Amino acid sequence: MEKWVKAGIVENRFEGDRISQVLEAAEIPFMIRSFLDTAYDGLYIPQKGWGMVMVPEDRLSEAERMIQEVKKSFKEEEE
């Protein structure tokens, strides 16, 4: 069984969708664990981010690079 590790933090759902698309295209297995808690109505999202991207340990460096590229393009579009 392979070990899954944290590859990055997702700031919002839209960024999560883009990261999902990029990782799927690269055939990197991933899981996005949302920090959204309906009981607290998203109270902790500003502190933790919207969610966390998990990938197999052996694909970590590749996934981290792709996540950073998506985050960079996402920020450029916002500006």
Jmol script that loads the backbone (N, CA, C; Angstrom):
load data "model"
ATOM      1  N   MET A   1       0.844  -1.177   0.000  1.00  0.00           N
ATOM      2  CA  MET A   1       0.000   0.000   0.000  1.00  0.00           C
ATOM      3  C   MET A   1       0.891   1.243   0.000  1.00  0.00           C
ATOM      4  N   GLU A   2       0.585   2.172  -0.887  1.00  0.00           N
ATOM      5  CA  GLU A   2       1.427   3.353  -0.977  1.00  0.00           C
ATOM      6  C   GLU A   2       1.017   4.420   0.032  1.00  0.00           C
ATOM      7  N   LYS A   3       1.994   5.212   0.436  1.00  0.00           N
ATOM      8  CA  LYS A   3       1.772   6.280   1.403  1.00  0.00           C
ATOM      9  C   LYS A   3       1.365   7.547   0.648  1.00  0.00           C
ATOM     10  N   TRP A   4       0.314   8.202   1.119  1.00  0.00           N
ATOM     11  CA  TRP A   4      -0.141   9.450   0.529  1.00  0.00           C
ATOM     12  C   TRP A   4       0.338  10.610   1.395  1.00  0.00           C
ATOM     13  N   VAL A   5       0.768  11.682   0.748  1.00  0.00           N
ATOM     14  CA  VAL A   5       1.313  12.841   1.448  1.00  0.00           C
ATOM     15  C   VAL A   5       0.679  14.130   0.927  1.00  0.00           C
ATOM     16  N   LYS A   6       0.823  15.188   1.704  1.00  0.00           N
ATOM     17  CA  LYS A   6       0.288  16.500   1.334  1.00  0.00           C
ATOM     18  C   LYS A   6       1.152  17.122   0.244  1.00  0.00           C
ATOM     19  N   ALA A   7       0.498  17.518  -0.855  1.00  0.00           N
ATOM     20  CA  ALA A   7       1.220  18.149  -1.960  1.00  0.00           C
ATOM     21  C   ALA A   7       0.967  19.649  -2.029  1.00  0.00           C
ATOM     22  N   GLY A   8      -0.097  20.109  -1.385  1.00  0.00           N
ATOM     23  CA  GLY A   8      -0.382  21.536  -1.415  1.00  0.00           C
ATOM     24  C   GLY A   8      -1.719  21.863  -0.791  1.00  0.00           C
ATOM     25  N   ILE A   9      -1.971  23.156  -0.668  1.00  0.00           N
ATOM     26  CA  ILE A   9      -3.222  23.675  -0.120  1.00  0.00           C
ATOM     27  C   ILE A   9      -3.989  24.372  -1.236  1.00  0.00           C
ATOM     28  N   VAL A  10      -5.291  24.140  -1.267  1.00  0.00           N
ATOM     29  CA  VAL A  10      -6.184  24.764  -2.243  1.00  0.00           C
ATOM     30  C   VAL A  10      -6.895  25.914  -1.541  1.00  0.00           C
ATOM     31  N   GLU A  11      -6.858  27.098  -2.149  1.00  0.00           N
ATOM     32  CA  GLU A  11      -7.445  28.279  -1.523  1.00  0.00           C
ATOM     33  C   GLU A  11      -8.958  28.380  -1.708  1.00  0.00           C
ATOM     34  N   ASN A  12      -9.480  27.838  -2.811  1.00  0.00           N
ATOM     35  CA  ASN A  12     -10.927  27.875  -3.042  1.00  0.00           C
ATOM     36  C   ASN A  12     -11.324  26.753  -4.003  1.00  0.00           C
ATOM     37  N   ARG A  13     -12.600  26.593  -4.188  1.00  0.00           N
ATOM     38  CA  ARG A  13     -13.111  25.489  -5.003  1.00  0.00           C
ATOM     39  C   ARG A  13     -12.662  25.585  -6.465  1.00  0.00           C
ATOM     40  N   PHE A  14     -12.616  26.793  -7.008  1.00  0.00           N
ATOM     41  CA  PHE A  14     -12.225  26.977  -8.404  1.00  0.00           C
ATOM     42  C   PHE A  14     -10.768  26.561  -8.630  1.00  0.00           C
ATOM     43  N   GLU A  15      -9.908  26.932  -7.708  1.00  0.00           N
ATOM     44  CA  GLU A  15      -8.511  26.520  -7.782  1.00  0.00           C
ATOM     45  C   GLU A  15      -8.426  24.998  -7.668  1.00  0.00           C
ATOM     46  N   GLY A  16      -9.245  24.421  -6.815  1.00  0.00           N
ATOM     47  CA  GLY A  16      -9.293  22.963  -6.675  1.00  0.00           C
ATOM     48  C   GLY A  16      -9.699  22.282  -7.964  1.00  0.00           C
ATOM     49  N   ASP A  17     -10.663  22.861  -8.677  1.00  0.00           N
ATOM     50  CA  ASP A  17     -11.090  22.290  -9.956  1.00  0.00           C
ATOM     51  C   ASP A  17      -9.960  22.311 -10.980  1.00  0.00           C
ATOM     52  N   ARG A  18      -9.245  23.408 -11.039  1.00  0.00           N
ATOM     53  CA  ARG A  18      -8.123  23.503 -11.996  1.00  0.00           C
ATOM     54  C   ARG A  18      -7.001  22.524 -11.647  1.00  0.00           C
ATOM     55  N   ILE A  19      -6.687  22.431 -10.374  1.00  0.00           N
ATOM     56  CA  ILE A  19      -5.647  21.490  -9.947  1.00  0.00           C
ATOM     57  C   ILE A  19      -6.071  20.063 -10.264  1.00  0.00           C
ATOM     58  N   SER A  20      -7.340  19.757 -10.045  1.00  0.00           N
ATOM     59  CA  SER A  20      -7.861  18.422 -10.372  1.00  0.00           C
ATOM     60  C   SER A  20      -7.679  18.110 -11.851  1.00  0.00           C
ATOM     61  N   GLN A  21      -7.999  19.068 -12.708  1.00  0.00           N
ATOM     62  CA  GLN A  21      -7.872  18.866 -14.151  1.00  0.00           C
ATOM     63  C   GLN A  21      -6.426  18.596 -14.556  1.00  0.00           C
ATOM     64  N   VAL A  22      -5.495  19.373 -13.995  1.00  0.00           N
ATOM     65  CA  VAL A  22      -4.083  19.218 -14.343  1.00  0.00           C
ATOM     66  C   VAL A  22      -3.545  17.871 -13.871  1.00  0.00           C
ATOM     67  N   LEU A  23      -3.880  17.484 -12.642  1.00  0.00           N
ATOM     68  CA  LEU A  23      -3.395  16.206 -12.117  1.00  0.00           C
ATOM     69  C   LEU A  23      -4.017  15.018 -12.854  1.00  0.00           C
ATOM     70  N   GLU A  24      -5.284  15.133 -13.220  1.00  0.00           N
ATOM     71  CA  GLU A  24      -5.924  14.071 -14.000  1.00  0.00           C
ATOM     72  C   GLU A  24      -5.258  13.922 -15.358  1.00  0.00           C
ATOM     73  N   ALA A  25      -4.972  15.053 -16.011  1.00  0.00           N
ATOM     74  CA  ALA A  25      -4.326  15.017 -17.331  1.00  0.00           C
ATOM     75  C   ALA A  25      -2.944  14.374 -17.248  1.00  0.00           C
ATOM     76  N   ALA A  26      -2.250  14.571 -16.125  1.00  0.00           N
ATOM     77  CA  ALA A  26      -0.917  13.994 -15.941  1.00  0.00           C
ATOM     78  C   ALA A  26      -0.987  12.562 -15.391  1.00  0.00           C
ATOM     79  N   GLU A  27      -2.217  12.080 -15.171  1.00  0.00           N
ATOM     80  CA  GLU A  27      -2.446  10.734 -14.641  1.00  0.00           C
ATOM     81  C   GLU A  27      -1.782  10.520 -13.279  1.00  0.00           C
ATOM     82  N   ILE A  28      -1.863  11.562 -12.449  1.00  0.00           N
ATOM     83  CA  ILE A  28      -1.357  11.483 -11.080  1.00  0.00           C
ATOM     84  C   ILE A  28      -2.560  11.231 -10.165  1.00  0.00           C
ATOM     85  N   PRO A  29      -2.562  10.129  -9.436  1.00  0.00           N
ATOM     86  CA  PRO A  29      -3.668   9.896  -8.501  1.00  0.00           C
ATOM     87  C   PRO A  29      -3.656  10.984  -7.419  1.00  0.00           C
ATOM     88  N   PHE A  30      -4.826  11.462  -7.055  1.00  0.00           N
ATOM     89  CA  PHE A  30      -4.897  12.517  -6.049  1.00  0.00           C
ATOM     90  C   PHE A  30      -6.219  12.456  -5.300  1.00  0.00           C
ATOM     91  N   MET A  31      -6.245  13.160  -4.185  1.00  0.00           N
ATOM     92  CA  MET A  31      -7.453  13.318  -3.401  1.00  0.00           C
ATOM     93  C   MET A  31      -7.411  14.734  -2.833  1.00  0.00           C
ATOM     94  N   ILE A  32      -8.539  15.425  -2.917  1.00  0.00           N
ATOM     95  CA  ILE A  32      -8.618  16.749  -2.308  1.00  0.00           C
ATOM     96  C   ILE A  32      -9.515  16.634  -1.086  1.00  0.00           C
ATOM     97  N   ARG A  33      -8.950  16.921   0.065  1.00  0.00           N
ATOM     98  CA  ARG A  33      -9.681  16.868   1.336  1.00  0.00           C
ATOM     99  C   ARG A  33     -10.108  18.285   1.686  1.00  0.00           C
ATOM    100  N   SER A  34     -11.401  18.527   1.647  1.00  0.00           N
ATOM    101  CA  SER A  34     -11.932  19.859   1.928  1.00  0.00           C
ATOM    102  C   SER A  34     -11.938  20.133   3.426  1.00  0.00           C
ATOM    103  N   PHE A  35     -11.637  21.377   3.782  1.00  0.00           N
ATOM    104  CA  PHE A  35     -11.714  21.817   5.169  1.00  0.00           C
ATOM    105  C   PHE A  35     -13.063  22.469   5.470  1.00  0.00           C
ATOM    106  N   LEU A  36     -13.956  22.515   4.479  1.00  0.00           N
ATOM    107  CA  LEU A  36     -15.261  23.129   4.654  1.00  0.00           C
ATOM    108  C   LEU A  36     -16.058  22.330   5.676  1.00  0.00           C
ATOM    109  N   ASP A  37     -16.476  22.997   6.711  1.00  0.00           N
ATOM    110  CA  ASP A  37     -17.246  22.366   7.777  1.00  0.00           C
ATOM    111  C   ASP A  37     -18.576  23.099   7.880  1.00  0.00           C
ATOM    112  N   THR A  38     -19.652  22.433   7.507  1.00  0.00           N
ATOM    113  CA  THR A  38     -20.952  23.100   7.506  1.00  0.00           C
ATOM    114  C   THR A  38     -21.390  23.522   8.909  1.00  0.00           C
ATOM    115  N   ALA A  39     -20.960  22.814   9.920  1.00  0.00           N
ATOM    116  CA  ALA A  39     -21.341  23.172  11.290  1.00  0.00           C
ATOM    117  C   ALA A  39     -20.794  24.541  11.687  1.00  0.00           C
ATOM    118  N   TYR A  40     -19.625  24.891  11.156  1.00  0.00           N
ATOM    119  CA  TYR A  40     -19.015  26.180  11.493  1.00  0.00           C
ATOM    120  C   TYR A  40     -19.056  27.159  10.325  1.00  0.00           C
ATOM    121  N   ASP A  41     -19.773  26.787   9.255  1.00  0.00           N
ATOM    122  CA  ASP A  41     -19.985  27.655   8.097  1.00  0.00           C
ATOM    123  C   ASP A  41     -18.684  28.222   7.528  1.00  0.00           C
ATOM    124  N   GLY A  42     -17.668  27.380   7.397  1.00  0.00           N
ATOM    125  CA  GLY A  42     -16.415  27.804   6.783  1.00  0.00           C
ATOM    126  C   GLY A  42     -15.543  28.689   7.651  1.00  0.00           C
ATOM    127  N   LEU A  43     -15.751  28.667   8.943  1.00  0.00           N
ATOM    128  CA  LEU A  43     -15.020  29.528   9.868  1.00  0.00           C
ATOM    129  C   LEU A  43     -13.501  29.372   9.761  1.00  0.00           C
ATOM    130  N   TYR A  44     -13.019  28.159   9.511  1.00  0.00           N
ATOM    131  CA  TYR A  44     -11.576  27.899   9.515  1.00  0.00           C
ATOM    132  C   TYR A  44     -10.920  28.007   8.137  1.00  0.00           C
ATOM    133  N   ILE A  45     -11.687  28.247   7.091  1.00  0.00           N
ATOM    134  CA  ILE A  45     -11.118  28.328   5.741  1.00  0.00           C
ATOM    135  C   ILE A  45     -10.077  29.445   5.613  1.00  0.00           C
ATOM    136  N   PRO A  46     -10.295  30.639   6.177  1.00  0.00           N
ATOM    137  CA  PRO A  46      -9.243  31.667   6.054  1.00  0.00           C
ATOM    138  C   PRO A  46      -7.910  31.251   6.692  1.00  0.00           C
ATOM    139  N   GLN A  47      -7.952  30.406   7.713  1.00  0.00           N
ATOM    140  CA  GLN A  47      -6.727  29.973   8.383  1.00  0.00           C
ATOM    141  C   GLN A  47      -6.074  28.789   7.685  1.00  0.00           C
ATOM    142  N   LYS A  48      -6.868  27.814   7.260  1.00  0.00           N
ATOM    143  CA  LYS A  48      -6.343  26.567   6.713  1.00  0.00           C
ATOM    144  C   LYS A  48      -6.358  26.511   5.194  1.00  0.00           C
ATOM    145  N   GLY A  49      -7.169  27.330   4.541  1.00  0.00           N
ATOM    146  CA  GLY A  49      -7.395  27.196   3.116  1.00  0.00           C
ATOM    147  C   GLY A  49      -8.652  26.372   2.898  1.00  0.00           C
ATOM    148  N   TRP A  50      -9.073  26.218   1.633  1.00  0.00           N
ATOM    149  CA  TRP A  50     -10.298  25.490   1.334  1.00  0.00           C
ATOM    150  C   TRP A  50     -10.110  23.984   1.451  1.00  0.00           C
ATOM    151  N   GLY A  51      -8.915  23.508   1.094  1.00  0.00           N
ATOM    152  CA  GLY A  51      -8.677  22.072   1.150  1.00  0.00           C
ATOM    153  C   GLY A  51      -7.210  21.728   0.983  1.00  0.00           C
ATOM    154  N   MET A  52      -6.926  20.430   1.053  1.00  0.00           N
ATOM    155  CA  MET A  52      -5.555  19.934   0.958  1.00  0.00           C
ATOM    156  C   MET A  52      -5.487  18.872  -0.147  1.00  0.00           C
ATOM    157  N   VAL A  53      -4.454  18.962  -0.976  1.00  0.00           N
ATOM    158  CA  VAL A  53      -4.241  17.987  -2.045  1.00  0.00           C
ATOM    159  C   VAL A  53      -3.304  16.897  -1.541  1.00  0.00           C
ATOM    160  N   MET A  54      -3.748  15.659  -1.660  1.00  0.00           N
ATOM    161  CA  MET A  54      -2.956  14.500  -1.247  1.00  0.00           C
ATOM    162  C   MET A  54      -2.609  13.679  -2.496  1.00  0.00           C
ATOM    163  N   VAL A  55      -1.351  13.223  -2.571  1.00  0.00           N
ATOM    164  CA  VAL A  55      -0.884  12.395  -3.691  1.00  0.00           C
ATOM    165  C   VAL A  55       0.002  11.275  -3.153  1.00  0.00           C
ATOM    166  N   PRO A  56       0.217  10.231  -3.962  1.00  0.00           N
ATOM    167  CA  PRO A  56       1.169   9.196  -3.531  1.00  0.00           C
ATOM    168  C   PRO A  56       2.559   9.801  -3.367  1.00  0.00           C
ATOM    169  N   GLU A  57       3.285   9.326  -2.377  1.00  0.00           N
ATOM    170  CA  GLU A  57       4.593   9.888  -2.050  1.00  0.00           C
ATOM    171  C   GLU A  57       5.554   9.886  -3.235  1.00  0.00           C
ATOM    172  N   ASP A  58       5.493   8.864  -4.061  1.00  0.00           N
ATOM    173  CA  ASP A  58       6.424   8.779  -5.194  1.00  0.00           C
ATOM    174  C   ASP A  58       6.104   9.760  -6.324  1.00  0.00           C
ATOM    175  N   ARG A  59       4.953  10.440  -6.275  1.00  0.00           N
ATOM    176  CA  ARG A  59       4.585  11.434  -7.291  1.00  0.00           C
ATOM    177  C   ARG A  59       4.578  12.857  -6.722  1.00  0.00           C
ATOM    178  N   LEU A  60       5.080  13.006  -5.496  1.00  0.00           N
ATOM    179  CA  LEU A  60       5.006  14.280  -4.785  1.00  0.00           C
ATOM    180  C   LEU A  60       5.672  15.433  -5.530  1.00  0.00           C
ATOM    181  N   SER A  61       6.907  15.278  -5.938  1.00  0.00           N
ATOM    182  CA  SER A  61       7.625  16.411  -6.553  1.00  0.00           C
ATOM    183  C   SER A  61       6.952  16.858  -7.849  1.00  0.00           C
ATOM    184  N   GLU A  62       6.493  15.921  -8.633  1.00  0.00           N
ATOM    185  CA  GLU A  62       5.804  16.242  -9.891  1.00  0.00           C
ATOM    186  C   GLU A  62       4.489  16.982  -9.604  1.00  0.00           C
ATOM    187  N   ALA A  63       3.740  16.496  -8.629  1.00  0.00           N
ATOM    188  CA  ALA A  63       2.460  17.119  -8.279  1.00  0.00           C
ATOM    189  C   ALA A  63       2.671  18.516  -7.700  1.00  0.00           C
ATOM    190  N   GLU A  64       3.657  18.686  -6.835  1.00  0.00           N
ATOM    191  CA  GLU A  64       3.932  20.002  -6.247  1.00  0.00           C
ATOM    192  C   GLU A  64       4.260  21.024  -7.335  1.00  0.00           C
ATOM    193  N   ARG A  65       5.055  20.612  -8.302  1.00  0.00           N
ATOM    194  CA  ARG A  65       5.413  21.517  -9.404  1.00  0.00           C
ATOM    195  C   ARG A  65       4.162  21.940 -10.176  1.00  0.00           C
ATOM    196  N   MET A  66       3.290  20.999 -10.472  1.00  0.00           N
ATOM    197  CA  MET A  66       2.073  21.299 -11.227  1.00  0.00           C
ATOM    198  C   MET A  66       1.125  22.188 -10.427  1.00  0.00           C
ATOM    199  N   ILE A  67       1.012  21.930  -9.140  1.00  0.00           N
ATOM    200  CA  ILE A  67       0.145  22.744  -8.292  1.00  0.00           C
ATOM    201  C   ILE A  67       0.646  24.183  -8.243  1.00  0.00           C
ATOM    202  N   GLN A  68       1.939  24.370  -8.124  1.00  0.00           N
ATOM    203  CA  GLN A  68       2.505  25.723  -8.100  1.00  0.00           C
ATOM    204  C   GLN A  68       2.249  26.452  -9.417  1.00  0.00           C
ATOM    205  N   GLU A  69       2.339  25.742 -10.545  1.00  0.00           N
ATOM    206  CA  GLU A  69       2.059  26.355 -11.845  1.00  0.00           C
ATOM    207  C   GLU A  69       0.607  26.806 -11.933  1.00  0.00           C
ATOM    208  N   VAL A  70      -0.299  25.984 -11.452  1.00  0.00           N
ATOM    209  CA  VAL A  70      -1.723  26.345 -11.463  1.00  0.00           C
ATOM    210  C   VAL A  70      -1.959  27.562 -10.568  1.00  0.00           C
ATOM    211  N   LYS A  71      -1.374  27.563  -9.377  1.00  0.00           N
ATOM    212  CA  LYS A  71      -1.542  28.684  -8.455  1.00  0.00           C
ATOM    213  C   LYS A  71      -0.991  29.981  -9.068  1.00  0.00           C
ATOM    214  N   LYS A  72       0.134  29.885  -9.761  1.00  0.00           N
ATOM    215  CA  LYS A  72       0.732  31.051 -10.391  1.00  0.00           C
ATOM    216  C   LYS A  72      -0.201  31.598 -11.480  1.00  0.00           C
ATOM    217  N   SER A  73      -0.720  30.721 -12.323  1.00  0.00           N
ATOM    218  CA  SER A  73      -1.614  31.171 -13.395  1.00  0.00           C
ATOM    219  C   SER A  73      -2.927  31.712 -12.820  1.00  0.00           C
ATOM    220  N   PHE A  74      -3.377  31.119 -11.723  1.00  0.00           N
ATOM    221  CA  PHE A  74      -4.615  31.576 -11.084  1.00  0.00           C
ATOM    222  C   PHE A  74      -4.443  32.991 -10.553  1.00  0.00           C
ATOM    223  N   LYS A  75      -3.306  33.293  -9.936  1.00  0.00           N
ATOM    224  CA  LYS A  75      -3.044  34.632  -9.414  1.00  0.00           C
ATOM    225  C   LYS A  75      -2.886  35.653 -10.529  1.00  0.00           C
ATOM    226  N   GLU A  76      -2.262  35.240 -11.635  1.00  0.00           N
ATOM    227  CA  GLU A  76      -2.097  36.139 -12.777  1.00  0.00           C
ATOM    228  C   GLU A  76      -3.443  36.524 -13.367  1.00  0.00           C
ATOM    229  N   GLU A  77      -4.372  35.561 -13.403  1.00  0.00           N
ATOM    230  CA  GLU A  77      -5.700  35.853 -13.929  1.00  0.00           C
ATOM    231  C   GLU A  77      -6.477  36.801 -13.015  1.00  0.00           C
ATOM    232  N   GLU A  78      -6.282  36.683 -11.711  1.00  0.00           N
ATOM    233  CA  GLU A  78      -6.968  37.564 -10.766  1.00  0.00           C
ATOM    234  C   GLU A  78      -6.498  39.010 -10.906  1.00  0.00           C
ATOM    235  N   GLU A  79      -5.221  39.185 -11.253  1.00  0.00           N
ATOM    236  CA  GLU A  79      -4.666  40.538 -11.393  1.00  0.00           C
ATOM    237  C   GLU A  79      -5.081  41.084 -12.718  1.00  0.00           C
TER     238      GLU A  79
END
end "model"
wireframe off; spacefill off
backbone 0.3
color backbone group
